[in-house]
Amino acid sequence: MGDTIRPKYKRVLLKLSGEALAPSDKLRAEAAAKGEHPILDYDMLDRIAKVVKRCTEIGTQMCIIVGAGNIWRGRQGTNMDRTRADHMGMLATTINALALQDFFEQNGLDTRVLTAVEMKQYAEPYIRNRAVSHLEKGRVVILGGGLGIPFISTDTAAAVRAAEIGADVILMGKNIDGVYDADPKKDPKATRYSEISYKEILAKDLKAMDSTAASFGNENHIQTFVFELKEPENIYNAIIGKVDGTIVKDM
């Protein structure tokens, strides 16, 4: 029998950090002992692919935007030109997008990578109508290259693309299970919000997302769901409303 669960969201934009695709410390140590330095956890890629397939099987249209933190962390600790460093980051997101596409296709998902900067030998150029058309045909869309311009975070790129494609929600996977009033790793009394406004995130300088993304989300009435992505299964659980997290919206 097929999965008869009804999704909470019809069209989602899933924001995956590069760190979510990175090998664990244990895998890094094992690889380093062999003189290897991997940037991707292939088991994690396969697990994400299988979960995304489950999401499509219950009728959810999946658009994914991916970061680059497993490969490139900008110009941190250097005097590198910011524009050039951001260009390198955009290229790194495309590497991650192509890796995801490969594992998605291995799992039987019809997938298209669209990039903000044209690189036709590797991917399609991002055109809003084309992205929507792919989604309507049941294809998974993976976005690489951010917005194609420097000084813009992947959080902000996610907000802009979500508005363009008419996503019901941005699913923002993090290393903690939502937005807290303090850092739960430092403050045992930190409390998780079930709902919070973008304005409150900005006013309290909470680090759930960058300020540009929060401002854009507020102005364009975009809903974001922040949840823990330690287990890829939580992507599916978020779509059916069965995982803890924080809803962020304009109030």
Buried (B, 14 or more C-beta within 10 A) or exposed (E): EEEEBEBBBBBBBBBBBBBBBBBEEEBBEEEEEEEEEBBBBBEBBBBBBBBBBBBBEBBBBBBBBBBBBBBBBBBEEEEEEEEEBBBBBBBBBBBBBBBBBBBBEEBEBEBBBBBBBEBEEBBBBBEEEBBBEBBEEEBBBBBBBBBBBBEBBBBBBBBBBBBBBEBBBBBBBBEBBBBBBEEBEEEEEEEBBEEBBBEBBBEEEBEBBBBBBBBBBBEEEBBBBBBBBEEBBBBBBBBBEEBEBBBBBEE
